[in-house]
Amino acid sequence: MDDNGQPVLYAIGMGSPAARDIGRLVELAQADGWAVCVVASPDGRRFLDVESLAAKTGHPVRSEYKDPAAADALPPADGMIAAPITCNSLAKWAAGISDTLPLGMLVEAVGKRQPVVAMPFSNRAQISFPPVQEAMRRLSGWGVEVLAGPDVYEQHEPGTGAEHLHRFPWELAWRTFLDHPWHSLADRPPRPTGS
């Protein structure tokens, strides 16, 4: 919860052109009464309008680890949505590699048993790579809601990503997050009224 008693979502964007539209996720969450903090990988940050997102959320967009002695600029998360997440980040996350701030947060979120949704924007060939498939299975087994595959939305062919950016299902990521099977009702922040 933030200082105003709102549950807090971390919207995490990785190095994909789909990250440019992460403001859509921010708006969906805010409309349901959630405070939102945007966190990006260094590669993801280059796709963002950082100033606009900071103004929209009231929080700085973080992309690097803070100095250990510094106070945290963001309220603690009640849950996270990693969208878009790259295949590279899925594989690292499943291996416990925390070499970027978003990956460190996601690794910790699994350990805390927080609700997390991950939705890659990647082509069919990358998603089909066996270690990426294994990473998604492992993350799902640990309670992460991984949204990928033809039952979610059809992955595009290599070299055609720009033609499919508009199809990235932000609303699905948000609805899935709201419907996440929380591990304990005591762990679930109250859902705001009017949503």
MISEFI-410165 format. One record per residue: residue number from 0; residue in three letters; x, y, z of N, C-alpha, C in turn. Coordinates in steps of 0.2 Angstrom, whole numbers, plus 2048, in hexadecimal, padded with zeros to 3 digits. Layout:
<atoms>
  lummar  zavex  npx  npy  npz  capx  capy  capz  cpx  cpy  cpz
     NUM    ALA    X    Y    Z     X     Y     Z    X    Y    Z
...
</atoms>
This chain:
<atoms>
  lummar  zavex  npx  npy  npz  capx  capy  capz  cpx  cpy  cpz
       0    MET  804  7FA  800   800   800   800  804  806  800
       1    ASP  802  80B  7FD   806   812   7FD  803  816  803
       2    ASP  806  81C  803   804   820   809  7FC  822  809
       3    ASN  7F9  821  803   7F2   823   802  7EE  81D  803
       4    GLY  7F1  817  805   7ED   811   806  7EB  80D  800
       5    GLN  7EE  80F  7FA   7ED   80C   7F4  7F1  806  7F3
       6    PRO  7EF  800  7F0   7F4   7FB   7EF  7F8  7FD  7E9
       7    VAL  7FE  7FA  7E9   803   7FD   7E4  805  7F7  7DF
       8    LEU  805  7F9  7D9   807   7F5   7D4  80E  7F7  7D1
       9    TYR  813  7F3  7D0   819   7F4   7CC  817  7F2  7C5
      10    ALA  817  7F7  7C0   817   7F5   7B9  81E  7F5  7B7
      11    ILE  820  7EF  7B5   827   7EE   7B3  828  7ED  7AB
      12    GLY  82C  7F1  7A8   82D   7F1   7A1  834  7EF  79F
      13    MET  835  7EA  79B   83B   7E8   799  83D  7EB  792
      14    GLY  843  7E9  78F   845   7EC   789  841  7E9  782
      15    SER  83B  7EB  782   837   7EA   77C  833  7F0  77A
      16    PRO  832  7F1  773   82F   7F7   771  828  7F7  774
      17    ALA  825  7F2  776   81E   7F2   779  81E  7F6  77F
      18    ALA  824  7F7  783   824   7FB   789  822  802  788
      19    ARG  822  804  782   820   80B   781  819  80D  783
      20    ASP  815  808  783   80E   809   784  80C  806  78C
      21    ILE  811  806  790   810   804   797  80B  809  79B
      22    GLY  80B  80F  798   806   813   79B  7FF  811  79B
      23    ARG  7FD  80C  796   7F7   809   796  7F5  805  79C
      24    LEU  7FA  801  79E   7FA   7FD   7A4  7F9  802  7AA
      25    VAL  7FD  807  7AA   7FC   80C   7B0  7F5  80F  7B0
      26    GLU  7F2  810  7AB   7EB   813   7AB  7E6  80E  7AD
      27    LEU  7E7  808  7AB   7E2   802   7AD  7E3  801  7B4
      28    ALA  7E9  801  7B7   7E9   800   7BE  7E7  806  7C2
      29    GLN  7E8  80C  7C0   7E6   812   7C4  7DE  812  7C4
      30    ALA  7DB  810  7BE   7D4   811   7BE  7D1  80C  7C3
      31    ASP  7D4  807  7C5   7D2   802   7CA  7D4  804  7D1
      32    GLY  7D7  80A  7D2   7D9   80C   7D8  7E0  80A  7DB
      33    TRP  7E4  808  7D6   7EB   806   7D8  7F0  80B  7D7
      34    ALA  7F5  80C  7DB   7FA   810   7DA  7FF  80C  7D6
      35    VAL  803  810  7D1   807   80C   7CD  80E  80F  7CD
      36    CYS  813  80B  7CD   81A   80D   7CC  81D  809  7C6
      37    VAL  820  80D  7C2   823   80A   7BC  82A  809  7BD
      38    VAL  82C  803  7BC   833   800   7BC  835  7FE  7B5
      39    ALA  83B  7FF  7B3   83D   7FD   7AC  845  7FB  7AD
      40    SER  846  7F6  7A8   84D   7F4   7A7  850  7FA  7A4
      41    PRO  857  7FA  7A4   85A   7FF   7A0  859  7FF  799
      42    ASP  858  7F9  796   856   7F9   78F  84F  7FB  78E
      43    GLY  84A  7F9  793   843   7FB   792  842  803  793
      44    ARG  846  806  797   846   80D   799  846  811  792
      45    ARG  84A  80F  78D   84B   813   787  844  813  783
      46    PHE  83F  80F  784   839   80F   781  834  813  784
      47    LEU  835  816  78B   830   819   78F  831  821  78E
      48    ASP  82B  824  78F   82B   82B   790  82B  82C  798
      49    VAL  831  82C  79B   832   82C   7A2  82F  832  7A5
      50    GLU  82F  838  7A3   82C   83D   7A6  825  83D  7A6
      51    SER  822  83B  7A1   81A   83A   7A1  818  835  7A6
      52    LEU  81C  82F  7A6   81A   82A   7AB  81B  82C  7B2
      53    ALA  820  830  7B3   821   832   7BA  81C  837  7BC
      54    ALA  819  83B  7B8   814   840   7B9  80D  83C  7BA
      55    LYS  80C  837  7B6   806   833   7B6  806  82F  7BD
      56    THR  80B  82C  7BF   80B   828   7C5  80D  82C  7CB
      57    GLY  810  831  7CB   812   835   7D1  819  832  7D4
      58    HIS  81C  82D  7D0   822   82A   7D3  827  82A  7CD
      59    PRO  82D  82A  7CF   833   82A   7CA  833  823  7C7
      60    VAL  835  823  7C0   836   81C   7BD  83D  81A  7BF
      61    ARG  83D  814  7C2   843   811   7C4  846  80C  7BF
      62    SER  84C  80C  7BE   84F   807   7BA  856  804  7BC
      63    GLU  858  807  7C2   85F   805   7C5  85E  804  7CC
      64    TYR  862  7FF  7CF   862   7FE   7D6  864  805  7D9
      65    LYS  861  806  7DF   863   80C   7E3  869  80B  7E7
      66    ASP  86C  810  7EA   871   810   7EE  86E  80D  7F5
      67    PRO  872  808  7F8   86F   804   7FE  86D  809  803
      68    ALA  870  80F  804   86F   813   809  869  818  808
      69    ALA  867  818  802   862   81D   800  85B  81A  801
      70    ALA  856  81F  803   84F   81D   804  84C  81A  7FD
      71    ASP  848  816  7FE   844   813   7F8  83F  819  7F5
      72    ALA  840  81A  7EF   83B   81F   7EC  834  81D  7EA
      73    LEU  833  816  7EB   82D   813   7E9  82A  810  7EF
      74    PRO  823  810  7F0   820   80C   7F5  821  805  7F3
      75    PRO  820  800  7F8   821   7F9   7F7  81B  7F7  7F3
      76    ALA  81D  7F2  7EE   818   7EF   7EA  813  7EA  7ED
      77    ASP  80D  7EA  7EB   808   7E5   7ED  808  7DF  7E8
      78    GLY  80A  7E1  7E2   80B   7DC   7DC  80E  7DF  7D6
      79    MET  810  7DB  7D1   813   7DE   7CC  811  7DB  7C5
      80    ILE  811  7DF  7C0   810   7DC   7B9  816  7DE  7B5
      81    ALA  819  7D9  7B3   81F   7D9   7AE  81D  7D9  7A7
      82    ALA  81B  7DF  7A4   819   7DF   79D  81B  7E5  79A
      83    PRO  81E  7E5  794   820   7DF   791  827  7DC  795
      84    ILE  827  7D6  795   82E   7D2   797  831  7CF  791
      85    THR  837  7CF  791   83B   7CC   78B  83C  7C5  78D
      86    CYS  83E  7C1  788   840   7BA   789  846  7B9  78D
      87    ASN  84B  7BE  78C   851   7BF   78F  850  7BF  797
      88    SER  84B  7C4  798   849   7C5   79F  846  7BF  7A3
      89    LEU  841  7BC  79F   83E   7B6   7A1  843  7B1  7A3
      90    ALA  848  7AF  79F   84D   7AA   7A0  851  7AC  7A6
      91    LYS  853  7B2  7A7   857   7B4   7AC  853  7B4  7B3
      92    TRP  84D  7B6  7B3   849   7B6   7B9  848  7AF  7BB
      93    ALA  847  7AA  7B7   846   7A3   7B9  84C  7A0  7BC
      94    ALA  852  7A3  7BA   858   7A1   7BC  85A  7A5  7C3
      95    GLY  856  7AA  7C5   858   7AD   7CB  85D  7B3  7CA
      96    ILE  85E  7B5  7C3   863   7BA   7C2  860  7C1  7C3
      97    SER  863  7C5  7C7   861   7CC   7C9  865  7D1  7C7
      98    ASP  867  7D1  7C0   86C   7D6   7BE  869  7DC  7BC
      99    THR  863  7DD  7BC   860   7E4   7BB  85B  7E5  7C1
     100    LEU  859  7EB  7C2   854   7EC   7C8  84D  7E9  7C7
     101    PRO  84A  7E9  7C1   844   7E5   7C0  845  7DE  7C1
     102    LEU  84A  7DB  7BF   84B   7D3   7C1  84C  7D2  7C8
     103    GLY  850  7D7  7CB   850   7D6   7D3  84A  7D6  7D6
     104    MET  845  7DB  7D4   83F   7DC   7D7  83A  7D5  7D5
     105    LEU  83B  7D3  7CF   837   7CD   7CE  839  7C7  7D1
     106    VAL  83F  7C6  7D2   842   7C0   7D6  840  7C0  7DD
     107    GLU  840  7C6  7E0   83E   7C7   7E7  836  7C6  7E7
     108    ALA  832  7C9  7E2   82B   7C8   7E3  829  7C1  7E3
     109    VAL  82C  7BC  7DF   82B   7B5   7E0  82C  7B3  7E7
     110    GLY  832  7B5  7E9   834   7B3   7F0  82F  7B5  7F5
     111    LYS  82C  7BB  7F4   827   7BE   7F9  820  7BB  7F8
     112    ARG  81F  7B7  7F2   819   7B4   7F0  814  7BA  7EF
     113    GLN  816  7BF  7EB   812   7C5   7E9  80F  7C3  7E3
     114    PRO  809  7C5  7E1   806   7C4   7DB  80A  7C7  7D5
     115    VAL  80C  7C3  7D0   810   7C6   7CA  80D  7C3  7C4
     116    VAL  80C  7C8  7BF   80A   7C6   7B8  810  7C7  7B4
     117    ALA  811  7C3  7AF   817   7C4   7AA  814  7C3  7A3
     118    MET  815  7C8  79F   812   7C7   798  817  7C9  793
     119    PRO  81A  7C5  790   81F   7C6   78B  81D  7C9  784
     120    PHE  821  7CE  781   81F   7D0   77A  826  7CD  777
     121    SER  825  7C8  773   82A   7C4   770  828  7C0  76A
     122    ASN  82C  7BF  765   82A   7BB   75F  829  7B4  761
     123    ARG  826  7B0  75C   825   7A9   75D  82B  7A5  75E
     124    ALA  830  7A7  75A   836   7A3   75A  83A  7A4  761
     125    GLN  83A  7AA  764   83D   7AB   76A  839  7A7  770
     126    ILE  833  7A8  770   82E   7A5   775  82F  79D  775
     127    SER  830  79B  76F   830   793   76E  837  790  770
     128    PHE  83C  795  771   843   792   773  842  78E  77A
     129    PRO  844  788  77A   843   783   780  845  786  787
     130    PRO  84B  78A  787   84C   78D   78E  847  792  790
     131    VAL  844  796  78B   83F   79B   78D  839  797  78F
     132    GLN  837  792  78B   831   78E   78D  832  78B  794
     133    GLU  838  789  796   839   786   79C  839  78C  7A2
     134    ALA  83B  791  7A0   83B   797   7A5  834  799  7A6
     135    MET  82F  799  7A1   828   79B   7A2  825  795  7A6
     136    ARG  827  78F  7A5   824   78A   7A9  826  78A  7B1
     137    ARG  82C  78C  7B2   82F   78C   7B9  82B  792  7BC
     138    LEU  82B  798  7B9   828   79E   7BC  821  79C  7BD
     139    SER  81D  799  7B9   816   797   7BA  815  793  7C0
     140    GLY  81A  78E  7C1   81A   789   7C7  81B  78D  7CD
     141    TRP  81E  793  7CD   820   797   7D3  81A  79C  7D4
     142    GLY  815  79C  7D1   80F   7A0   7D2  80F  7A6  7CD
     143    VAL  813  7A7  7C9   813   7AD   7C4  80E  7AB  7BF
     144    GLU  80A  7B0  7BD   805   7AF   7B8  808  7B1  7B1
     145    VAL  80B  7AC  7AD   80E   7AE   7A7  809  7AE  7A1
     146    LEU  808  7B3  79E   804   7B4   798  807  7B4  792
     147    ALA  807  7AE  78F   80B   7AD   788  808  7A7  785
     148    GLY  808  7A7  77E   806   7A1   77A  800  7A3  776
     149    PRO  7FE  79F  772   7F8   7A0   76E  7F1  7A1  772
     150    ASP  7F1  79E  778   7EA   79F   77B  7EA  7A6  77F
     151    VAL  7F0  7A9  77F   7F0   7B0   781  7EF  7B5  77C
     152    TYR  7F4  7B5  777   7F4   7B9   771  7FA  7B5  76D
     153    GLU  7F9  7B6  766   7FD   7B2   762  804  7B6  761
     154    GLN  809  7B3  763   810   7B6   762  811  7B7  75A
     155    HIS  814  7BD  759   815   7BE   752  81C  7BB  74F
     156    GLU  81C  7BB  749   822   7B8   746  828  7BD  746
     157    PRO  82E  7BA  746   834   7BE   747  834  7C4  742
     158    GLY  836  7C9  744   837   7CF   73F  831  7D3  73E
     159    THR  82B  7D1  742   825   7D4   740  822  7D8  747
     160    GLY  826  7D8  74C   824   7DB   752  821  7E2  752
     161    ALA  823  7E6  74E   821   7ED   74D  819  7ED  74B
     162    GLU  818  7E8  747   811   7E8   744  80C  7E5  74A
     163    HIS  80E  7E3  74F   80A   7E0   754  80A  7E3  75B
     164    LEU  80D  7E9  75B   80E   7EC   762  807  7EE  764
     165    HIS  802  7F0  760   7FC   7F3   762  7F7  7ED  765
     166    ARG  7FA  7E7  764   7F6   7E1   766  7F8  7DF  76D
     167    PHE  7FD  7E2  770   7FF   7E0   776  7F9  7E1  77B
     168    PRO  7F7  7DB  77F   7F1   7DB   783  7F2  7DE  78A
     169    TRP  7F3  7E4  78B   7F4   7E7   791  7EE  7E6  796
     170    GLU  7E8  7E6  793   7E2   7E5   797  7E2  7DE  79A
     171    LEU  7E4  7D9  796   7E5   7D2   799  7EA  7D1  79E
     172    ALA  7EF  7D5  79E   7F4   7D5   7A3  7F1  7D7  7AA
     173    TRP  7ED  7DD  7A9   7EA   7E0   7AF  7E5  7DC  7B2
     174    ARG  7E0  7D9  7AE   7DB   7D5   7B0  7DE  7CE  7B3
     175    THR  7E3  7CB  7B0   7E6   7C6   7B3  7E9  7C7  7BA
     176    PHE  7EC  7CD  7BB   7EF   7CF   7C1  7E9  7CF  7C7
     177    LEU  7E4  7D3  7C5   7DE   7D3   7CA  7DB  7CD  7CC
     178    ASP  7DB  7C8  7C7   7D9   7C1   7C8  7DE  7BC  7CB
     179    HIS  7E4  7BF  7CD   7E9   7BA   7CF  7E7  7B6  7D5
     180    PRO  7E9  7B0  7D5   7E7   7AC   7DB  7EC  7AD  7E1
     181    TRP  7EA  7B2  7E4   7EE   7B4   7EA  7EF  7AE  7EF
     182    HIS  7F5  7AE  7F1   7F7   7A8   7F5  7F3  7A8  7FC
     183    SER  7F2  7AE  7FE   7EE   7AE   805  7EA  7B4  805
     184    LEU  7E3  7B4  807   7DF   7BA   807  7E2  7BF  80C
     185    ALA  7E6  7BD  811   7E9   7C2   815  7EF  7C6  812
     186    ASP  7F2  7C3  80C   7F7   7C6   808  7F4  7CB  803
     187    ARG  7ED  7CB  802   7EB   7CF   7FC  7E9  7D6  7FF
     188    PRO  7EC  7DB  7FC   7E9   7E2   7FD  7E2  7E2  7FB
     189    PRO  7DF  7E7  7FF   7D7   7E7   7FE  7D7  7EA  7F7
     190    ARG  7D2  7E8  7F3   7D0   7EA   7EC  7CC  7F0  7ED
     191    PRO  7CE  7F6  7EA   7CA   7FC   7EB  7C3  7FB  7E9
     192    THR  7BF  7FF  7EC   7B8   7FF   7EA  7B7  803  7E4
     193    GLY  7B1  801  7E0   7B0   804   7DA  7B4  802  7D4
     194    SER  7B7  7FC  7D5   7BB   7F9   7CF  7B7  7F4  7CC
</atoms>
